Amino acid sequence: MSALSGQVRSYLPPKAEAESMAELRGDCARIDVSWTTPHVAKPLPTTPFSLTAPAVEVPARGAALVAGLAEFGD
């Protein structure tokens, strides 16, 4: 047992009372007006076509190799 074990105290702050919703709204209303969020443009609507992956070019040798594999070929 440590010599300090009887002398160590933990500090717990007193439990704060919960604010009412009215108090919370009042606090929010008093926040500095310079604390604004930046304007974010809304995303443009998308179509299924615009969500497709870009085209991938496969060299002929690579395509022939994959086609020759039993699990991918005819």
PyMOL Python script that loads the backbone (N, CA, C, O; Angstrom):
from pymol import cmd

cmd.read_pdbstr("""\
ATOM      1  N   MET A   1       0.843  -1.183   0.000  1.00  0.00           N
ATOM      2  CA  MET A   1       0.000   0.000   0.000  1.00  0.00           C
ATOM      3  C   MET A   1       0.887   1.245   0.000  1.00  0.00           C
ATOM      4  O   MET A   1       1.870   1.320   0.737  1.00  0.00           O
ATOM      5  N   SER A   2       0.541   2.179  -0.803  1.00  0.00           N
ATOM      6  CA  SER A   2       1.333   3.390  -0.950  1.00  0.00           C
ATOM      7  C   SER A   2       1.144   4.309   0.252  1.00  0.00           C
ATOM      8  O   SER A   2       0.085   4.327   0.880  1.00  0.00           O
ATOM      9  N   ALA A   3       2.189   5.070   0.556  1.00  0.00           N
ATOM     10  CA  ALA A   3       2.121   6.011   1.672  1.00  0.00           C
ATOM     11  C   ALA A   3       1.156   7.155   1.364  1.00  0.00           C
ATOM     12  O   ALA A   3       0.621   7.780   2.280  1.00  0.00           O
ATOM     13  N   LEU A   4       0.933   7.432   0.071  1.00  0.00           N
ATOM     14  CA  LEU A   4       0.062   8.537  -0.312  1.00  0.00           C
ATOM     15  C   LEU A   4      -1.392   8.124  -0.492  1.00  0.00           C
ATOM     16  O   LEU A   4      -2.253   8.983  -0.684  1.00  0.00           O
ATOM     17  N   SER A   5      -1.679   6.849  -0.437  1.00  0.00           N
ATOM     18  CA  SER A   5      -3.037   6.407  -0.764  1.00  0.00           C
ATOM     19  C   SER A   5      -4.093   7.016   0.149  1.00  0.00           C
ATOM     20  O   SER A   5      -5.219   7.245  -0.292  1.00  0.00           O
ATOM     21  N   GLY A   6      -3.765   7.283   1.395  1.00  0.00           N
ATOM     22  CA  GLY A   6      -4.735   7.901   2.294  1.00  0.00           C
ATOM     23  C   GLY A   6      -4.865   9.392   2.079  1.00  0.00           C
ATOM     24  O   GLY A   6      -5.827   9.997   2.552  1.00  0.00           O
ATOM     25  N   GLN A   7      -3.913  10.009   1.373  1.00  0.00           N
ATOM     26  CA  GLN A   7      -3.914  11.456   1.190  1.00  0.00           C
ATOM     27  C   GLN A   7      -4.476  11.890  -0.158  1.00  0.00           C
ATOM     28  O   GLN A   7      -4.745  13.075  -0.355  1.00  0.00           O
ATOM     29  N   VAL A   8      -4.657  10.972  -1.075  1.00  0.00           N
ATOM     30  CA  VAL A   8      -5.117  11.330  -2.420  1.00  0.00           C
ATOM     31  C   VAL A   8      -6.631  11.483  -2.409  1.00  0.00           C
ATOM     32  O   VAL A   8      -7.355  10.595  -1.958  1.00  0.00           O
ATOM     33  N   ARG A   9      -7.088  12.598  -2.902  1.00  0.00           N
ATOM     34  CA  ARG A   9      -8.522  12.844  -2.988  1.00  0.00           C
ATOM     35  C   ARG A   9      -8.882  13.084  -4.444  1.00  0.00           C
ATOM     36  O   ARG A   9      -8.133  13.722  -5.185  1.00  0.00           O
ATOM     37  N   SER A  10      -9.992  12.588  -4.831  1.00  0.00           N
ATOM     38  CA  SER A  10     -10.441  12.880  -6.196  1.00  0.00           C
ATOM     39  C   SER A  10     -11.382  14.072  -6.133  1.00  0.00           C
ATOM     40  O   SER A  10     -12.152  14.227  -5.186  1.00  0.00           O
ATOM     41  N   TYR A  11     -11.307  14.893  -7.139  1.00  0.00           N
ATOM     42  CA  TYR A  11     -12.165  16.066  -7.190  1.00  0.00           C
ATOM     43  C   TYR A  11     -13.254  15.824  -8.211  1.00  0.00           C
ATOM     44  O   TYR A  11     -12.971  15.567  -9.381  1.00  0.00           O
ATOM     45  N   LEU A  12     -14.465  15.904  -7.783  1.00  0.00           N
ATOM     46  CA  LEU A  12     -15.607  15.833  -8.680  1.00  0.00           C
ATOM     47  C   LEU A  12     -16.362  17.141  -8.559  1.00  0.00           C
ATOM     48  O   LEU A  12     -16.760  17.526  -7.459  1.00  0.00           O
ATOM     49  N   PRO A  13     -16.569  17.837  -9.685  1.00  0.00           N
ATOM     50  CA  PRO A  13     -17.295  19.103  -9.604  1.00  0.00           C
ATOM     51  C   PRO A  13     -18.737  18.848  -9.173  1.00  0.00           C
ATOM     52  O   PRO A  13     -19.280  17.769  -9.409  1.00  0.00           O
ATOM     53  N   PRO A  14     -19.351  19.843  -8.543  1.00  0.00           N
ATOM     54  CA  PRO A  14     -20.746  19.655  -8.134  1.00  0.00           C
ATOM     55  C   PRO A  14     -21.629  19.472  -9.361  1.00  0.00           C
ATOM     56  O   PRO A  14     -21.379  20.063 -10.411  1.00  0.00           O
ATOM     57  N   LYS A  15     -22.646  18.663  -9.221  1.00  0.00           N
ATOM     58  CA  LYS A  15     -23.541  18.404 -10.343  1.00  0.00           C
ATOM     59  C   LYS A  15     -24.339  19.666 -10.639  1.00  0.00           C
ATOM     60  O   LYS A  15     -24.994  20.220  -9.757  1.00  0.00           O
ATOM     61  N   ALA A  16     -24.278  20.110 -11.879  1.00  0.00           N
ATOM     62  CA  ALA A  16     -24.994  21.308 -12.280  1.00  0.00           C
ATOM     63  C   ALA A  16     -26.462  20.970 -12.510  1.00  0.00           C
ATOM     64  O   ALA A  16     -26.813  19.863 -12.920  1.00  0.00           O
ATOM     65  N   GLU A  17     -27.294  21.947 -12.237  1.00  0.00           N
ATOM     66  CA  GLU A  17     -28.715  21.747 -12.493  1.00  0.00           C
ATOM     67  C   GLU A  17     -28.956  21.829 -13.992  1.00  0.00           C
ATOM     68  O   GLU A  17     -28.326  22.621 -14.692  1.00  0.00           O
ATOM     69  N   ALA A  18     -29.856  21.021 -14.465  1.00  0.00           N
ATOM     70  CA  ALA A  18     -30.186  21.038 -15.889  1.00  0.00           C
ATOM     71  C   ALA A  18     -30.920  22.331 -16.222  1.00  0.00           C
ATOM     72  O   ALA A  18     -31.769  22.797 -15.463  1.00  0.00           O
ATOM     73  N   GLU A  19     -30.574  22.899 -17.373  1.00  0.00           N
ATOM     74  CA  GLU A  19     -31.260  24.100 -17.818  1.00  0.00           C
ATOM     75  C   GLU A  19     -32.617  23.726 -18.393  1.00  0.00           C
ATOM     76  O   GLU A  19     -32.814  22.628 -18.913  1.00  0.00           O
ATOM     77  N   SER A  20     -33.531  24.651 -18.288  1.00  0.00           N
ATOM     78  CA  SER A  20     -34.824  24.420 -18.926  1.00  0.00           C
ATOM     79  C   SER A  20     -34.676  24.744 -20.411  1.00  0.00           C
ATOM     80  O   SER A  20     -33.713  25.394 -20.819  1.00  0.00           O
ATOM     81  N   MET A  21     -35.622  24.294 -21.201  1.00  0.00           N
ATOM     82  CA  MET A  21     -35.578  24.578 -22.639  1.00  0.00           C
ATOM     83  C   MET A  21     -35.659  26.080 -22.885  1.00  0.00           C
ATOM     84  O   MET A  21     -35.012  26.589 -23.800  1.00  0.00           O
ATOM     85  N   ALA A  22     -36.436  26.789 -22.090  1.00  0.00           N
ATOM     86  CA  ALA A  22     -36.554  28.241 -22.249  1.00  0.00           C
ATOM     87  C   ALA A  22     -35.213  28.919 -21.987  1.00  0.00           C
ATOM     88  O   ALA A  22     -34.835  29.841 -22.711  1.00  0.00           O
ATOM     89  N   GLU A  23     -34.485  28.469 -20.955  1.00  0.00           N
ATOM     90  CA  GLU A  23     -33.164  29.038 -20.667  1.00  0.00           C
ATOM     91  C   GLU A  23     -32.193  28.746 -21.807  1.00  0.00           C
ATOM     92  O   GLU A  23     -31.402  29.605 -22.194  1.00  0.00           O
ATOM     93  N   LEU A  24     -32.259  27.553 -22.328  1.00  0.00           N
ATOM     94  CA  LEU A  24     -31.376  27.186 -23.432  1.00  0.00           C
ATOM     95  C   LEU A  24     -31.669  28.031 -24.663  1.00  0.00           C
ATOM     96  O   LEU A  24     -30.744  28.503 -25.324  1.00  0.00           O
ATOM     97  N   ARG A  25     -32.946  28.226 -24.979  1.00  0.00           N
ATOM     98  CA  ARG A  25     -33.307  29.070 -26.127  1.00  0.00           C
ATOM     99  C   ARG A  25     -32.821  30.501 -25.920  1.00  0.00           C
ATOM    100  O   ARG A  25     -32.329  31.135 -26.853  1.00  0.00           O
ATOM    101  N   GLY A  26     -32.961  31.006 -24.701  1.00  0.00           N
ATOM    102  CA  GLY A  26     -32.501  32.362 -24.411  1.00  0.00           C
ATOM    103  C   GLY A  26     -30.996  32.488 -24.578  1.00  0.00           C
ATOM    104  O   GLY A  26     -30.508  33.476 -25.128  1.00  0.00           O
ATOM    105  N   ASP A  27     -30.259  31.487 -24.104  1.00  0.00           N
ATOM    106  CA  ASP A  27     -28.800  31.495 -24.273  1.00  0.00           C
ATOM    107  C   ASP A  27     -28.435  31.491 -25.753  1.00  0.00           C
ATOM    108  O   ASP A  27     -27.545  32.225 -26.184  1.00  0.00           O
ATOM    109  N   CYS A  28     -29.121  30.671 -26.517  1.00  0.00           N
ATOM    110  CA  CYS A  28     -28.831  30.588 -27.953  1.00  0.00           C
ATOM    111  C   CYS A  28     -29.151  31.901 -28.654  1.00  0.00           C
ATOM    112  O   CYS A  28     -28.435  32.304 -29.572  1.00  0.00           O
ATOM    113  N   ALA A  29     -30.219  32.573 -28.231  1.00  0.00           N
ATOM    114  CA  ALA A  29     -30.609  33.838 -28.850  1.00  0.00           C
ATOM    115  C   ALA A  29     -29.587  34.931 -28.577  1.00  0.00           C
ATOM    116  O   ALA A  29     -29.463  35.870 -29.363  1.00  0.00           O
ATOM    117  N   ARG A  30     -28.853  34.824 -27.474  1.00  0.00           N
ATOM    118  CA  ARG A  30     -27.868  35.843 -27.113  1.00  0.00           C
ATOM    119  C   ARG A  30     -26.479  35.582 -27.689  1.00  0.00           C
ATOM    120  O   ARG A  30     -25.574  36.394 -27.495  1.00  0.00           O
ATOM    121  N   ILE A  31     -26.296  34.494 -28.375  1.00  0.00           N
ATOM    122  CA  ILE A  31     -24.976  34.200 -28.942  1.00  0.00           C
ATOM    123  C   ILE A  31     -24.614  35.281 -29.952  1.00  0.00           C
ATOM    124  O   ILE A  31     -25.468  35.772 -30.690  1.00  0.00           O
ATOM    125  N   ASP A  32     -23.365  35.636 -29.973  1.00  0.00           N
ATOM    126  CA  ASP A  32     -22.857  36.666 -30.872  1.00  0.00           C
ATOM    127  C   ASP A  32     -23.267  36.369 -32.310  1.00  0.00           C
ATOM    128  O   ASP A  32     -23.094  35.252 -32.798  1.00  0.00           O
ATOM    129  N   VAL A  33     -23.818  37.389 -32.986  1.00  0.00           N
ATOM    130  CA  VAL A  33     -24.283  37.192 -34.359  1.00  0.00           C
ATOM    131  C   VAL A  33     -23.138  36.919 -35.329  1.00  0.00           C
ATOM    132  O   VAL A  33     -23.373  36.447 -36.442  1.00  0.00           O
ATOM    133  N   SER A  34     -21.915  37.205 -34.928  1.00  0.00           N
ATOM    134  CA  SER A  34     -20.793  36.919 -35.829  1.00  0.00           C
ATOM    135  C   SER A  34     -20.493  35.423 -35.877  1.00  0.00           C
ATOM    136  O   SER A  34     -19.698  34.984 -36.707  1.00  0.00           O
ATOM    137  N   TRP A  35     -21.102  34.651 -35.018  1.00  0.00           N
ATOM    138  CA  TRP A  35     -20.918  33.200 -35.017  1.00  0.00           C
ATOM    139  C   TRP A  35     -21.919  32.571 -35.969  1.00  0.00           C
ATOM    140  O   TRP A  35     -22.846  31.879 -35.548  1.00  0.00           O
ATOM    141  N   THR A  36     -21.730  32.809 -37.207  1.00  0.00           N
ATOM    142  CA  THR A  36     -22.649  32.249 -38.192  1.00  0.00           C
ATOM    143  C   THR A  36     -21.952  31.136 -38.951  1.00  0.00           C
ATOM    144  O   THR A  36     -20.724  31.069 -39.005  1.00  0.00           O
ATOM    145  N   THR A  37     -22.741  30.287 -39.522  1.00  0.00           N
ATOM    146  CA  THR A  37     -22.167  29.220 -40.337  1.00  0.00           C
ATOM    147  C   THR A  37     -22.017  29.724 -41.761  1.00  0.00           C
ATOM    148  O   THR A  37     -22.837  30.520 -42.220  1.00  0.00           O
ATOM    149  N   PRO A  38     -20.995  29.281 -42.464  1.00  0.00           N
ATOM    150  CA  PRO A  38     -20.815  29.724 -43.843  1.00  0.00           C
ATOM    151  C   PRO A  38     -21.937  29.176 -44.724  1.00  0.00           C
ATOM    152  O   PRO A  38     -22.472  28.094 -44.482  1.00  0.00           O
ATOM    153  N   HIS A  39     -22.272  29.950 -45.742  1.00  0.00           N
ATOM    154  CA  HIS A  39     -23.302  29.509 -46.683  1.00  0.00           C
ATOM    155  C   HIS A  39     -22.749  28.360 -47.516  1.00  0.00           C
ATOM    156  O   HIS A  39     -21.663  28.455 -48.088  1.00  0.00           O
ATOM    157  N   VAL A  40     -23.494  27.300 -47.573  1.00  0.00           N
ATOM    158  CA  VAL A  40     -23.083  26.144 -48.366  1.00  0.00           C
ATOM    159  C   VAL A  40     -24.109  25.954 -49.467  1.00  0.00           C
ATOM    160  O   VAL A  40     -25.306  25.830 -49.207  1.00  0.00           O
ATOM    161  N   ALA A  41     -23.627  25.933 -50.691  1.00  0.00           N
ATOM    162  CA  ALA A  41     -24.532  25.746 -51.819  1.00  0.00           C
ATOM    163  C   ALA A  41     -25.137  24.350 -51.774  1.00  0.00           C
ATOM    164  O   ALA A  41     -24.473  23.379 -51.412  1.00  0.00           O
ATOM    165  N   LYS A  42     -26.395  24.270 -52.144  1.00  0.00           N
ATOM    166  CA  LYS A  42     -27.057  22.968 -52.181  1.00  0.00           C
ATOM    167  C   LYS A  42     -26.478  22.155 -53.339  1.00  0.00           C
ATOM    168  O   LYS A  42     -26.181  22.713 -54.396  1.00  0.00           O
ATOM    169  N   PRO A  43     -26.317  20.855 -53.152  1.00  0.00           N
ATOM    170  CA  PRO A  43     -25.791  20.041 -54.248  1.00  0.00           C
ATOM    171  C   PRO A  43     -26.786  19.984 -55.404  1.00  0.00           C
ATOM    172  O   PRO A  43     -28.000  20.024 -55.208  1.00  0.00           O
ATOM    173  N   LEU A  44     -26.245  19.891 -56.590  1.00  0.00           N
ATOM    174  CA  LEU A  44     -27.087  19.795 -57.773  1.00  0.00           C
ATOM    175  C   LEU A  44     -27.772  18.440 -57.800  1.00  0.00           C
ATOM    176  O   LEU A  44     -27.215  17.451 -57.324  1.00  0.00           O
ATOM    177  N   PRO A  45     -28.974  18.389 -58.352  1.00  0.00           N
ATOM    178  CA  PRO A  45     -29.638  17.092 -58.446  1.00  0.00           C
ATOM    179  C   PRO A  45     -28.837  16.155 -59.352  1.00  0.00           C
ATOM    180  O   PRO A  45     -28.218  16.587 -60.325  1.00  0.00           O
ATOM    181  N   THR A  46     -28.863  14.895 -59.021  1.00  0.00           N
ATOM    182  CA  THR A  46     -28.116  13.919 -59.806  1.00  0.00           C
ATOM    183  C   THR A  46     -29.065  12.977 -60.518  1.00  0.00           C
ATOM    184  O   THR A  46     -30.214  12.797 -60.115  1.00  0.00           O
ATOM    185  N   THR A  47     -28.572  12.396 -61.559  1.00  0.00           N
ATOM    186  CA  THR A  47     -29.327  11.397 -62.307  1.00  0.00           C
ATOM    187  C   THR A  47     -28.572  10.084 -62.203  1.00  0.00           C
ATOM    188  O   THR A  47     -27.376  10.088 -61.913  1.00  0.00           O
ATOM    189  N   PRO A  48     -29.238   8.966 -62.431  1.00  0.00           N
ATOM    190  CA  PRO A  48     -28.517   7.684 -62.387  1.00  0.00           C
ATOM    191  C   PRO A  48     -27.321   7.664 -63.338  1.00  0.00           C
ATOM    192  O   PRO A  48     -26.300   7.046 -63.037  1.00  0.00           O
ATOM    193  N   PHE A  49     -27.443   8.336 -64.485  1.00  0.00           N
ATOM    194  CA  PHE A  49     -26.337   8.354 -65.440  1.00  0.00           C
ATOM    195  C   PHE A  49     -25.114   9.055 -64.856  1.00  0.00           C
ATOM    196  O   PHE A  49     -23.983   8.637 -65.105  1.00  0.00           O
ATOM    197  N   SER A  50     -25.332  10.117 -64.082  1.00  0.00           N
ATOM    198  CA  SER A  50     -24.196  10.862 -63.530  1.00  0.00           C
ATOM    199  C   SER A  50     -23.513  10.115 -62.392  1.00  0.00           C
ATOM    200  O   SER A  50     -22.409  10.484 -61.990  1.00  0.00           O
ATOM    201  N   LEU A  51     -24.150   9.074 -61.868  1.00  0.00           N
ATOM    202  CA  LEU A  51     -23.573   8.316 -60.766  1.00  0.00           C
ATOM    203  C   LEU A  51     -22.757   7.115 -61.228  1.00  0.00           C
ATOM    204  O   LEU A  51     -22.183   6.411 -60.398  1.00  0.00           O
ATOM    205  N   THR A  52     -22.693   6.867 -62.521  1.00  0.00           N
ATOM    206  CA  THR A  52     -21.954   5.706 -63.010  1.00  0.00           C
ATOM    207  C   THR A  52     -20.456   5.959 -62.921  1.00  0.00           C
ATOM    208  O   THR A  52     -20.001   7.103 -62.939  1.00  0.00           O
ATOM    209  N   ALA A  53     -19.714   4.895 -62.826  1.00  0.00           N
ATOM    210  CA  ALA A  53     -18.258   4.989 -62.750  1.00  0.00           C
ATOM    211  C   ALA A  53     -17.705   5.421 -64.104  1.00  0.00           C
ATOM    212  O   ALA A  53     -18.306   5.132 -65.139  1.00  0.00           O
ATOM    213  N   PRO A  54     -16.582   6.100 -64.107  1.00  0.00           N
ATOM    214  CA  PRO A  54     -15.981   6.492 -65.382  1.00  0.00           C
ATOM    215  C   PRO A  54     -15.502   5.257 -66.142  1.00  0.00           C
ATOM    216  O   PRO A  54     -15.260   4.200 -65.559  1.00  0.00           O
ATOM    217  N   ALA A  55     -15.373   5.417 -67.437  1.00  0.00           N
ATOM    218  CA  ALA A  55     -14.928   4.306 -68.283  1.00  0.00           C
ATOM    219  C   ALA A  55     -13.493   3.919 -67.936  1.00  0.00           C
ATOM    220  O   ALA A  55     -12.673   4.768 -67.586  1.00  0.00           O
ATOM    221  N   VAL A  56     -13.212   2.646 -68.037  1.00  0.00           N
ATOM    222  CA  VAL A  56     -11.877   2.129 -67.764  1.00  0.00           C
ATOM    223  C   VAL A  56     -11.354   1.494 -69.036  1.00  0.00           C
ATOM    224  O   VAL A  56     -12.040   0.691 -69.669  1.00  0.00           O
ATOM    225  N   GLU A  57     -10.145   1.854 -69.406  1.00  0.00           N
ATOM    226  CA  GLU A  57      -9.533   1.254 -70.595  1.00  0.00           C
ATOM    227  C   GLU A  57      -8.640   0.105 -70.166  1.00  0.00           C
ATOM    228  O   GLU A  57      -7.779   0.264 -69.301  1.00  0.00           O
ATOM    229  N   VAL A  58      -8.848  -1.055 -70.776  1.00  0.00           N
ATOM    230  CA  VAL A  58      -8.056  -2.240 -70.474  1.00  0.00           C
ATOM    231  C   VAL A  58      -7.233  -2.574 -71.705  1.00  0.00           C
ATOM    232  O   VAL A  58      -7.787  -2.695 -72.797  1.00  0.00           O
ATOM    233  N   PRO A  59      -5.924  -2.725 -71.555  1.00  0.00           N
ATOM    234  CA  PRO A  59      -5.094  -3.091 -72.706  1.00  0.00           C
ATOM    235  C   PRO A  59      -5.544  -4.438 -73.278  1.00  0.00           C
ATOM    236  O   PRO A  59      -6.035  -5.298 -72.548  1.00  0.00           O
ATOM    237  N   ALA A  60      -5.370  -4.608 -74.585  1.00  0.00           N
ATOM    238  CA  ALA A  60      -5.806  -5.832 -75.268  1.00  0.00           C
ATOM    239  C   ALA A  60      -5.175  -7.074 -74.644  1.00  0.00           C
ATOM    240  O   ALA A  60      -5.844  -8.096 -74.494  1.00  0.00           O
ATOM    241  N   ARG A  61      -3.897  -6.998 -74.281  1.00  0.00           N
ATOM    242  CA  ARG A  61      -3.238  -8.166 -73.681  1.00  0.00           C
ATOM    243  C   ARG A  61      -3.881  -8.540 -72.353  1.00  0.00           C
ATOM    244  O   ARG A  61      -4.050  -9.723 -72.057  1.00  0.00           O
ATOM    245  N   GLY A  62      -4.243  -7.538 -71.549  1.00  0.00           N
ATOM    246  CA  GLY A  62      -4.896  -7.800 -70.270  1.00  0.00           C
ATOM    247  C   GLY A  62      -6.279  -8.399 -70.464  1.00  0.00           C
ATOM    248  O   GLY A  62      -6.674  -9.312 -69.739  1.00  0.00           O
ATOM    249  N   ALA A  63      -7.020  -7.882 -71.449  1.00  0.00           N
ATOM    250  CA  ALA A  63      -8.348  -8.419 -71.728  1.00  0.00           C
ATOM    251  C   ALA A  63      -8.253  -9.854 -72.211  1.00  0.00           C
ATOM    252  O   ALA A  63      -9.070 -10.692 -71.830  1.00  0.00           O
ATOM    253  N   ALA A  64      -7.255 -10.149 -73.054  1.00  0.00           N
ATOM    254  CA  ALA A  64      -7.077 -11.518 -73.558  1.00  0.00           C
ATOM    255  C   ALA A  64      -6.707 -12.455 -72.410  1.00  0.00           C
ATOM    256  O   ALA A  64      -7.154 -13.601 -72.382  1.00  0.00           O
ATOM    257  N   LEU A  65      -5.905 -11.986 -71.475  1.00  0.00           N
ATOM    258  CA  LEU A  65      -5.512 -12.803 -70.330  1.00  0.00           C
ATOM    259  C   LEU A  65      -6.730 -13.153 -69.477  1.00  0.00           C
ATOM    260  O   LEU A  65      -6.918 -14.312 -69.105  1.00  0.00           O
ATOM    261  N   VAL A  66      -7.556 -12.155 -69.169  1.00  0.00           N
ATOM    262  CA  VAL A  66      -8.744 -12.396 -68.355  1.00  0.00           C
ATOM    263  C   VAL A  66      -9.733 -13.286 -69.104  1.00  0.00           C
ATOM    264  O   VAL A  66     -10.333 -14.179 -68.506  1.00  0.00           O
ATOM    265  N   ALA A  67      -9.909 -13.055 -70.391  1.00  0.00           N
ATOM    266  CA  ALA A  67     -10.828 -13.882 -71.181  1.00  0.00           C
ATOM    267  C   ALA A  67     -10.363 -15.329 -71.226  1.00  0.00           C
ATOM    268  O   ALA A  67     -11.185 -16.240 -71.331  1.00  0.00           O
ATOM    269  N   GLY A  68      -9.066 -15.551 -71.147  1.00  0.00           N
ATOM    270  CA  GLY A  68      -8.525 -16.902 -71.194  1.00  0.00           C
ATOM    271  C   GLY A  68      -8.675 -17.667 -69.889  1.00  0.00           C
ATOM    272  O   GLY A  68      -8.505 -18.886 -69.872  1.00  0.00           O
ATOM    273  N   LEU A  69      -8.986 -16.985 -68.804  1.00  0.00           N
ATOM    274  CA  LEU A  69      -9.180 -17.668 -67.529  1.00  0.00           C
ATOM    275  C   LEU A  69     -10.510 -18.414 -67.549  1.00  0.00           C
ATOM    276  O   LEU A  69     -11.515 -17.881 -68.019  1.00  0.00           O
ATOM    277  N   ALA A  70     -10.519 -19.623 -67.050  1.00  0.00           N
ATOM    278  CA  ALA A  70     -11.706 -20.468 -67.111  1.00  0.00           C
ATOM    279  C   ALA A  70     -12.908 -19.828 -66.409  1.00  0.00           C
ATOM    280  O   ALA A  70     -14.031 -19.950 -66.897  1.00  0.00           O
ATOM    281  N   GLU A  71     -12.697 -19.153 -65.283  1.00  0.00           N
ATOM    282  CA  GLU A  71     -13.837 -18.599 -64.553  1.00  0.00           C
ATOM    283  C   GLU A  71     -14.388 -17.331 -65.172  1.00  0.00           C
ATOM    284  O   GLU A  71     -15.493 -16.916 -64.821  1.00  0.00           O
ATOM    285  N   PHE A  72     -13.652 -16.692 -66.091  1.00  0.00           N
ATOM    286  CA  PHE A  72     -14.128 -15.479 -66.741  1.00  0.00           C
ATOM    287  C   PHE A  72     -14.448 -15.697 -68.212  1.00  0.00           C
ATOM    288  O   PHE A  72     -15.259 -14.963 -68.778  1.00  0.00           O
ATOM    289  N   GLY A  73     -13.852 -16.654 -68.820  1.00  0.00           N
ATOM    290  CA  GLY A  73     -14.050 -16.890 -70.257  1.00  0.00           C
ATOM    291  C   GLY A  73     -15.311 -17.684 -70.532  1.00  0.00           C
ATOM    292  O   GLY A  73     -16.119 -17.938 -69.639  1.00  0.00           O
ATOM    293  N   ASP A  74     -15.459 -18.072 -71.799  1.00  0.00           N
ATOM    294  CA  ASP A  74     -16.649 -18.848 -72.208  1.00  0.00           C
ATOM    295  C   ASP A  74     -16.590 -20.241 -71.681  1.00  0.00           C
ATOM    296  O   ASP A  74     -17.501 -21.033 -71.925  1.00  0.00           O
TER     297      ASP A  74
END
""", "prot")
cmd.dss("prot")
cmd.show_as("cartoon", "prot")
cmd.util.cbc("prot")
cmd.orient("prot")
